[in-house]
Every structure is written in structure tokens, then in C-alpha cells.
Amino acid sequence: MEEKELPRLAFFSFTCCEGCQLAVLSCEDELPDILSLVKIVNFREAIDQKSDDYDIAFVEGSITRKEEVRKLKKIRKHAKIVVALGACSSTGGLNCLKNRFTMDEVKREVYGKDAGKSERFDTLPTRAIDEIIPVDYYLHGCPISKKEFLHLTTSLLLGKRPDIPNHPVCVECKMAGNICVFEKGMTCVGPITRAGCEAICVTYGAICWGCRGLVDNPNADAHAETLKRHGLTVESVMRKFSLYGACKTHKC
Amino acid sequence: MKKDLNIKIHEITRVEGHGNIVIDVKKGKIKELKLEIIESPRFFEAMLRGRRYDEAQHIMSRICGICAVSHTSASLKAIESAMDIKISKQAELLRKLAFYGETLQSHILHLFFLVLPDLAGVGSIVPLLTSHPDMARTGLELKRLANDICATVGGRHIHPISLFPGGVVHTPKPQELKRLREALEGSFEGLEMMLAFLNDHPFPEFSLKREYISLKDRGEYGLYNGNPVSSDSYAFKPESYTRKIKEYVVSHSAAKHAKTEGTFMVGALARVNNSYRQLSPRAKAAAKKAKLTVPSYNPFLNNMAQLIECYHSTEESISLIEKLLLMGPKPEPVKKPKAWGRGFGVVEAPRGTLYHEYKIDKDGLIEKAVCIIPTAQNLRSIEDDLRALVPGLLGRPKAEIARAVETLVRAYDPCISCSTHIMDVEFA
């Protein structure tokens, strides 16, 4: 195949830790194969080349600045397909925690009396990218799952619709053979959180923190029932969910 | 000789995060020289306010995808010092193993993916897959092994799961640890390959005297444990770091800068300079082969120091695994908090000394958080180096100067997302 015929992939990063780009670089076994099937034209963390000509744009990070809004709109114009890469991009992620305060307060907390000194310190309330542009596909999670990234990428290259889970984490947690977090006396938001992570956090001894956002139609009544059975309240769980859900839960 | 020069490198590539280099020389004099940090501010200190203590390490890990274990470790140390929690021996060994795994993963990523292309004269690892297939494949294999170490202990490297206040909530199986030990023992060959390559591609001759700060521990090479020491012969306790290290705001950077009395550098070169004698045997042998003498004032050699630390981290990981296997790892309950108040946590992240400080109230909620990030501490040193380096290059073609300048910045392995934990993105 001629090089110019290869599909062109671009990776962009906004306000985030760049961990999802790094998760892509962590596909050590698959990278050489992927690179023989596509041309990566933007990936600042790993390559020098920069181009505005691309088919699929992977966008990582949430939007917290005016320049980012402008750049994001430009990406939408250039790309045939836009994929939100990770929690910050798809739901706003942890960055939403700062929306609990006014932006002046947030700036003062970090930069003190110098907060007004440079426009570089300016910040807008955190937004997911679909609050600004239409998004074609979402890779959820903080960080993304490598397996899901590879599945979505190969599907798109083959012209198939990727299968993104819309069932709760509990399903995968049962399949992983874990003891339910509630049985261990802890609180978990797995029953209403979108799966696709194979319940890795519970498997490794923690709880589901809700990083993948809500399933499309969360069964709130059944979840409230579970909580009641374990002597917990909706409020105590909402507090946990507010870690990742602060932006989107307000809209629900 | 060329007297005027105007360089603006927009969004330097192969570094973590967004930064520009601006250099303006008029009539042979530097008018303007700065490393603009344009990453979006994140405001983690504000994000942490009012959250429960056992969410802190989870939130702070998200400061950085590359040094997630370091942030988690510093965060846990701060929480545990504030709440008077003593973790078990097994938990300490597991945490250290994940930590060495991250040191390895970060250095390997930097050397094979970000620096090697410079040495081979290409733009990324992609062409290396065909031009230097052995090196590229070795890099990928070593990186996967480092990821595996973190994943075996913490569930994954990027944002580890099982490192919790009071202990470690997952116990690796002995056969998993044995498999890692075997892979680690076989990995020195790959490091030797990189060492030979670096010896064949000498770093630029450049030297600028400065202060080096790193952690130093009595019992071991200061990475996970220790108190800060300076090459200027003074030491300080983590709790008095704000008196020694002054952060200040500059308008061209969304990351704060830092100074002591003057400029200082942190990171692999600082550590090798300050704690050379405590390096593991193979690390010392590698330093000898590389003809690295300490103290070295050449920032380009930070990359060699990173490779030396790869040897050290590999040997230390093997010895940690042996200790764990001897104990026979078993599940343990996490230790509960006994107090509240202020706490400090400090570790050597791959890029240098990382400080976390929290104030936790009696309900276990975070009242105040402060972090000082390695890259922020190095920004002043990078600008000093550029100021010293550029005048000697003025006769060369502009593209060559730009390349040299980028290579220097990259040698520091700056982690801009981290440095702007609190901070800015600008695009063309």
C-alpha cells in the first residue's frame, strides 16, 4: 500500500495528565503493527511531525481555556471522526472538582496574590469536549483501557462500529470473580457506572470510583435499594460519585 | 559571525506537556530567552480541598500519567505522616517495588522513545523501527517489563490502584513475583545495548556549575526514602522545605519557578552526583564504562544518569522481590488513622524531588494541600543553561541551533503537565 493511502491519525491533548496518550504508548506489543497500518501525523508527546491533515482525531483532556475551545473547533473541522480519549475529555473527569469553587478562588488557592499577574493562570470551569463539539466515539476511563483503545481503533480502520459497553461495572466485576465491595463494608459506585474496565479497581482491592461515568440509563432505584440493604444513603455514594461525575451529574 | 537570531519553537515535541522556547538575540546579545510553559493550569491544590484523606492519593496520582506512582507515594507519605499511620514491612516493600518500576518505566520511555531519535537524527521512534530495529524493540520490551512491575503490585502503572493509606490492598502471587525476577535478570542486556549506543554518540561538551538537590538516605541510594541534601553541603528536613526552596511566579510560565540562594537542579544527575557511592554494583560499573565522573555539571549527562539509575532500579527491584518471596506475601488489612494535622511526603520522582504537604482536619477532610514539582524546580536551571549555551552556537545555522536547544531542554526530561499541576494550552 502507498504511504499516502494509509489512514491518518492525530492525537491532541488539552487539560489533563497525558496518561491516556501514555496508555496508547503502552501498547508495546501492538505498536509496530498499528504503525504499519496507519500514519500518525500528530502526537506531540512522542513525535516531531505536526499536520492539519488527518482522518481520525483522538482528543485527550478537558477544556478549561479559551484557546482550547478555538483549537478544539479547528480539530472538529479537520477530522472525519473525533474520539474522546479518556475521562477528562469524555466527562470532564477529575478536573471537574475545581468547579465546586469560583474560578477566582481556585486561582488564588494556587497562585496567591500573583493570581492576576499573567493570563497564563486564567481558567474556565472544566468542560467535557462534547459540551463544545459533537463527538463520534468515546473511550471512557481514567486512564483508558488499552484493550478498548485497540478494539475501537481496529473497528474504525475496518469501517465497523465499535462496541462500547453500556452495562454497569457490576457485570464485569462478577465475571472477574470479585467479592462485592458492599459485602466488605465499603461504598462503591459500580452499579451505575459504565463498564469496559473489567472492574480492575475492585480486582486490585479498591472500589469503583466511577471514572467511566454513568451508564446511559442508570438503574437508580435498584441502586438505592442496594444501598438501603447495606445501611448506606444515596448521599454517601453521591459524594464518591462526585469525584468523576461533578460535571455530568448536574445535567442528569 | 551571525549577530541576530530569532527562534521560536512552538510546542516542543517529545516532552511531556506543552512548552515553547523563545530566543531573541540582537547584535550578539541575548535580548530575550525563555521557556514558556503554556500547559493548562490544573489547580490540584484547590481540587483536593474538602475531599476525604483516602481519596487524596487517588486524586493526586492524576497530576501526571508518567509519574503517577511517585505522586501516589508522596501523597500516601503525607497522609500517613499527618494521621500517624505506620505501614507494615510488606507494604513498604511492595510500594518500593512499584516505585522502582516507575523509575525504570519513566527513564526507559525517555531514553528510548524521546532521546534516541535525537541521537539517531530522526523525529520519533517510528523510523527507528526500521533504521534501528533492535534498539526500538529492546526499548519496547524494557518498557513493558517496567509496566509489568507496576501492574503486578498496583494493578496498572498509569494511576496505580492498590496503593492505599495504611498499606497495599492487593497482594501479588509468588509466581508473579518470580516471573518478574526472571525477566529483570534478563533485562541487563538491553541496558548494555543502550549504554554502548550512548558511548558511541557522545553528549555535547557543556558545563555550568550549579547546586544539586536530592534526597539522601543513610541505608540506601536516595530515591524512595531520605531527606533533602544539597551539593552545597547542607541538608534540611522535608517539613522545612518551604524555607529552603522558594517558589515564585514568572509571567511567561504557568508553572512556578523555584530557587534556593541561586539556581539548583534536581533529577537523575543530581542524585548520581549526591549519592554516587550508594549506587548498586552494576550501576557503578555502568557509570565507569560511561566515564561519568562526579560531580558532573553537564546537564546533557542527565540522560546517562538516567541509564545508570535503570541499572540501579533493576538490581534493587530484584532484591526487593527476593525479600518479598522470603517473607511469603499475604493479604493484610490496612492500618487505620490515629491522629490528624499536618503531614509531609517527599520522594525522588524520576525527574527529581517531589514534595507534598497536607493539612487534614479531625473529620479526615483535606483542608489545605501544597505540592512542589521537580520540573518546576528545574525551569530556572534550564533557562540558565540556555543562556550559557546559545552564545557559543550563534555562528551555526538556525535549524542546528534550534535542535541543540531542544535537545538540551529534552535532556532534563521536563514533565510539563506535572509542573502545571496548578496551571496553561495555547495552539497555533
HADDOCK unambig.tbl for C-alpha pairs under 7 A between the chains (distance, minus, plus):
assign (segid A and resid 14 and name CA) (segid B and resid 425 and name CA) 6.65 0.50 0.50
assign (segid A and resid 15 and name CA) (segid B and resid 40 and name CA) 5.38 0.50 0.50
assign (segid A and resid 15 and name CA) (segid B and resid 42 and name CA) 6.89 0.50 0.50
assign (segid A and resid 17 and name CA) (segid B and resid 62 and name CA) 6.05 0.50 0.50
assign (segid A and resid 17 and name CA) (segid B and resid 63 and name CA) 5.56 0.50 0.50
assign (segid A and resid 17 and name CA) (segid B and resid 64 and name CA) 4.45 0.50 0.50
assign (segid A and resid 17 and name CA) (segid B and resid 65 and name CA) 5.21 0.50 0.50
assign (segid A and resid 17 and name CA) (segid B and resid 417 and name CA) 5.68 0.50 0.50
assign (segid A and resid 18 and name CA) (segid B and resid 64 and name CA) 6.92 0.50 0.50
assign (segid A and resid 18 and name CA) (segid B and resid 65 and name CA) 5.61 0.50 0.50
assign (segid A and resid 19 and name CA) (segid B and resid 64 and name CA) 6.68 0.50 0.50
assign (segid A and resid 19 and name CA) (segid B and resid 65 and name CA) 3.65 0.50 0.50
assign (segid A and resid 19 and name CA) (segid B and resid 66 and name CA) 6.61 0.50 0.50
assign (segid A and resid 19 and name CA) (segid B and resid 158 and name CA) 6.28 0.50 0.50
assign (segid A and resid 22 and name CA) (segid B and resid 65 and name CA) 6.81 0.50 0.50
assign (segid A and resid 28 and name CA) (segid B and resid 140 and name CA) 5.42 0.50 0.50
assign (segid A and resid 28 and name CA) (segid B and resid 144 and name CA) 6.39 0.50 0.50
assign (segid A and resid 44 and name CA) (segid B and resid 13 and name CA) 4.94 0.50 0.50
assign (segid A and resid 44 and name CA) (segid B and resid 14 and name CA) 6.04 0.50 0.50
assign (segid A and resid 45 and name CA) (segid B and resid 13 and name CA) 5.95 0.50 0.50
assign (segid A and resid 45 and name CA) (segid B and resid 14 and name CA) 4.60 0.50 0.50
assign (segid A and resid 45 and name CA) (segid B and resid 15 and name CA) 5.48 0.50 0.50
assign (segid A and resid 45 and name CA) (segid B and resid 16 and name CA) 5.61 0.50 0.50
assign (segid A and resid 46 and name CA) (segid B and resid 13 and name CA) 6.89 0.50 0.50
assign (segid A and resid 46 and name CA) (segid B and resid 14 and name CA) 4.69 0.50 0.50
assign (segid A and resid 46 and name CA) (segid B and resid 113 and name CA) 6.81 0.50 0.50
assign (segid A and resid 46 and name CA) (segid B and resid 114 and name CA) 6.48 0.50 0.50
assign (segid A and resid 46 and name CA) (segid B and resid 124 and name CA) 6.29 0.50 0.50
assign (segid A and resid 47 and name CA) (segid B and resid 13 and name CA) 6.37 0.50 0.50
assign (segid A and resid 47 and name CA) (segid B and resid 14 and name CA) 5.92 0.50 0.50
assign (segid A and resid 47 and name CA) (segid B and resid 123 and name CA) 5.83 0.50 0.50
assign (segid A and resid 47 and name CA) (segid B and resid 124 and name CA) 4.58 0.50 0.50
assign (segid A and resid 48 and name CA) (segid B and resid 13 and name CA) 5.41 0.50 0.50
assign (segid A and resid 48 and name CA) (segid B and resid 14 and name CA) 6.89 0.50 0.50
assign (segid A and resid 48 and name CA) (segid B and resid 123 and name CA) 5.05 0.50 0.50
assign (segid A and resid 48 and name CA) (segid B and resid 124 and name CA) 6.40 0.50 0.50
assign (segid A and resid 67 and name CA) (segid B and resid 425 and name CA) 6.83 0.50 0.50
assign (segid A and resid 67 and name CA) (segid B and resid 426 and name CA) 5.68 0.50 0.50
assign (segid A and resid 67 and name CA) (segid B and resid 427 and name CA) 6.90 0.50 0.50
assign (segid A and resid 68 and name CA) (segid B and resid 425 and name CA) 6.46 0.50 0.50
assign (segid A and resid 68 and name CA) (segid B and resid 426 and name CA) 6.87 0.50 0.50
assign (segid A and resid 71 and name CA) (segid B and resid 427 and name CA) 6.48 0.50 0.50
assign (segid A and resid 97 and name CA) (segid B and resid 47 and name CA) 5.11 0.50 0.50
assign (segid A and resid 98 and name CA) (segid B and resid 46 and name CA) 6.36 0.50 0.50
assign (segid A and resid 98 and name CA) (segid B and resid 47 and name CA) 4.95 0.50 0.50
assign (segid A and resid 106 and name CA) (segid B and resid 43 and name CA) 6.65 0.50 0.50
assign (segid A and resid 106 and name CA) (segid B and resid 46 and name CA) 5.69 0.50 0.50
assign (segid A and resid 109 and name CA) (segid B and resid 46 and name CA) 6.06 0.50 0.50
assign (segid A and resid 110 and name CA) (segid B and resid 43 and name CA) 6.49 0.50 0.50
assign (segid A and resid 110 and name CA) (segid B and resid 45 and name CA) 6.54 0.50 0.50
assign (segid A and resid 110 and name CA) (segid B and resid 422 and name CA) 6.28 0.50 0.50
assign (segid A and resid 114 and name CA) (segid B and resid 249 and name CA) 6.97 0.50 0.50
assign (segid A and resid 117 and name CA) (segid B and resid 251 and name CA) 6.66 0.50 0.50
assign (segid A and resid 118 and name CA) (segid B and resid 251 and name CA) 5.14 0.50 0.50
assign (segid A and resid 120 and name CA) (segid B and resid 38 and name CA) 6.91 0.50 0.50
assign (segid A and resid 120 and name CA) (segid B and resid 253 and name CA) 6.99 0.50 0.50
assign (segid A and resid 120 and name CA) (segid B and resid 254 and name CA) 5.44 0.50 0.50
assign (segid A and resid 120 and name CA) (segid B and resid 424 and name CA) 5.46 0.50 0.50
assign (segid A and resid 121 and name CA) (segid B and resid 41 and name CA) 6.38 0.50 0.50
assign (segid A and resid 121 and name CA) (segid B and resid 254 and name CA) 5.99 0.50 0.50
assign (segid A and resid 121 and name CA) (segid B and resid 423 and name CA) 6.07 0.50 0.50
assign (segid A and resid 121 and name CA) (segid B and resid 424 and name CA) 6.51 0.50 0.50
assign (segid A and resid 143 and name CA) (segid B and resid 158 and name CA) 6.83 0.50 0.50
assign (segid A and resid 201 and name CA) (segid B and resid 161 and name CA) 5.92 0.50 0.50
assign (segid A and resid 204 and name CA) (segid B and resid 155 and name CA) 5.76 0.50 0.50
assign (segid A and resid 204 and name CA) (segid B and resid 161 and name CA) 6.35 0.50 0.50
assign (segid A and resid 204 and name CA) (segid B and resid 162 and name CA) 5.64 0.50 0.50
assign (segid A and resid 204 and name CA) (segid B and resid 169 and name CA) 6.93 0.50 0.50
assign (segid A and resid 204 and name CA) (segid B and resid 170 and name CA) 5.29 0.50 0.50
assign (segid A and resid 205 and name CA) (segid B and resid 162 and name CA) 5.95 0.50 0.50
assign (segid A and resid 205 and name CA) (segid B and resid 169 and name CA) 4.94 0.50 0.50
assign (segid A and resid 205 and name CA) (segid B and resid 170 and name CA) 5.30 0.50 0.50
assign (segid A and resid 206 and name CA) (segid B and resid 161 and name CA) 6.61 0.50 0.50
assign (segid A and resid 206 and name CA) (segid B and resid 162 and name CA) 6.32 0.50 0.50
assign (segid A and resid 206 and name CA) (segid B and resid 169 and name CA) 6.95 0.50 0.50
